[in-house]
Each structure stands twice: as C-alpha cells, then as structure tokens.
Amino acid sequence: MAANTLNRPGEPQARRLESVCKQLTTLMAHSDAVRRPIATGDNEWSVMQVLGHMLEMIPYWLGHCRVLIAATAELPVFGRGIDAPERLAGIERGSNGDPRELLCLLNDEVKAATRAIREMSAAERSKKGIHIKLGEMTVADFVERFLVAHAEEHLEQIRVALSG
C-alpha cells in the first residue's frame, strides 16, 4: 500500500470521485445532446436530470457519513426511498438547470466530498450504521456504495445517453 493510502485510507475513493467529475465535465462540454428534454427510455432520466440528482446525492450521502461518524450510542439507521422529496427535487432542479452552472456546482460538491473523504481516519471509516435495505455497513462501505460507485454508475448512464 502506498504511503499516502496508509495515512489517508480514503485517497483511492477520493480520486475516483474526482475522475467522475472530470470525465463528466469533458463529456458534457463536447455534446450537443445535453439539453435533450426527455430520456432515452421509459424509466430513465435525461442527462440533466441525472446531473441534478448527482448534485443532490453527494452532499446528502456525505451528511449521512458525518452522522455515522458522530454517533456514540446505537448504530444509526439510514437510507431513503426513491420517492424521497429531496431526491425528487434534485432531479427536478436538473431538468430546469443550466448545464454549466450545474457542472460548476457539482465540481464544488465533489471538492467538498473528496476533502471530507481524504480527512476521514481509519477509525472513522470503520464506524458503522444500518442501512434500511442493505443492513450493517461501515462508513468506508457507505462512501464506496453511495458516493463513489453511485457517481460512477451515473457517469456511465450519462455516457450512454449522450452516445445515443
């Protein structure tokens, strides 16, 4: 393991999240399909809706990480359904937003998240909570599933939508 990974165990995850943001910015800068008002399929979002969701999901899930880290008694229970108001508001914000402005805001959220991920100690990353569907998870698992892998999935979703 590299020295910076020993001292900052979140470094690989932070770099992956930064990579998502960079790739997304490049993809959207070179596409005329960004403002496509409708998605490609019945249960899919438009590019802008995905962007709005990403802008909302990063601070939302990072906030839950902070709750898990701060918990001192029972394991916190966390999670939300697909119809959560803040989630739907993010999607709507993307529908009506300016692509450049949303990308700028996403970049700011990614910077804040990667700073927080890098600052998490090994002890903080090992703290646990209970997800309403997935059960017991550590903060490190949480960062992986709900921040990094989730963002990577949405990057691929946008890549597919823009290529279609």
Backbone hydrogen bonds, N-H to C=O, Kabsch-Sander energy under -0.5 kcal/mol:
donor,donor_aa,acceptor,acceptor_aa,energy
5,T,2,A,-0.7
6,L,2,A,-1.6
7,N,3,A,-2.0
8,R,4,N,-1.9
11,E,8,R,-2.2
14,A,10,G,-2.6
15,R,11,E,-2.6
16,R,12,P,-1.9
17,L,13,Q,-2.2
18,E,14,A,-2.4
19,S,15,R,-2.2
20,V,16,R,-2.0
21,C,17,L,-1.9
22,K,18,E,-2.4
23,Q,19,S,-2.8
24,L,20,V,-2.6
25,T,21,C,-2.4
26,T,22,K,-2.1
27,L,23,Q,-2.8
28,M,24,L,-2.5
29,A,25,T,-1.7
30,H,26,T,-1.1
30,H,27,L,-0.6
31,S,28,M,-1.0
36,R,33,A,-1.9
44,E,41,G,-1.2
50,V,46,S,-2.3
51,L,47,V,-2.3
52,G,48,M,-2.4
53,H,49,Q,-2.3
54,M,50,V,-2.6
55,L,51,L,-2.2
56,E,52,G,-1.4
57,M,53,H,-3.3
58,I,54,M,-1.7
60,Y,56,E,-1.6
61,W,57,M,-2.8
62,L,58,I,-2.1
63,G,59,P,-2.0
64,H,60,Y,-1.3
65,C,61,W,-1.8
66,R,62,L,-2.0
67,V,63,G,-1.7
68,L,64,H,-2.3
69,I,65,C,-2.5
70,A,66,R,-2.2
71,A,67,V,-1.3
78,F,130,I,-2.5
84,A,81,G,-1.6
88,L,84,A,-2.4
89,A,85,P,-2.4
90,G,86,E,-1.7
91,I,87,R,-1.9
92,E,88,L,-2.4
93,R,89,A,-2.6
94,G,90,G,-2.0
95,S,91,I,-1.8
96,N,92,E,-1.6
97,G,93,R,-0.7
97,G,94,G,-0.7
102,L,98,D,-2.8
103,L,99,P,-2.4
104,C,100,R,-2.1
105,L,101,E,-2.4
106,L,102,L,-2.7
107,N,103,L,-2.5
108,D,104,C,-1.9
109,E,105,L,-2.2
110,V,106,L,-2.8
111,K,107,N,-2.4
112,A,108,D,-2.2
113,A,109,E,-2.6
114,T,110,V,-3.0
115,R,111,K,-2.0
116,A,112,A,-2.1
117,I,113,A,-2.9
118,R,114,T,-2.4
119,E,115,R,-1.7
120,M,116,A,-0.9
120,M,117,I,-0.7
125,R,121,S,-2.5
126,S,122,A,-1.1
127,K,124,E,-1.2
129,G,137,M,-2.3
130,I,76,P,-3.4
131,H,129,G,-0.6
131,H,135,G,-3.2
132,I,78,F,-2.4
135,G,131,H,-1.8
137,M,129,G,-2.7
139,V,127,K,-1.9
140,A,125,R,-2.5
142,F,138,T,-2.6
143,V,139,V,-3.1
144,E,140,A,-2.1
145,R,141,D,-3.0
146,F,142,F,-2.6
147,L,142,F,-0.6
147,L,143,V,-1.2
148,V,143,V,-2.6
149,A,144,E,-3.3
151,A,147,L,-1.9
152,E,148,V,-2.4
153,E,149,A,-2.4
154,H,150,H,-2.0
155,L,151,A,-2.2
156,E,152,E,-2.0
157,Q,153,E,-2.1
158,I,154,H,-2.3
159,R,155,L,-2.7
160,V,156,E,-2.5
161,A,157,Q,-2.2
162,L,158,I,-2.7
163,S,159,R,-1.4
164,G,160,V,-1.0
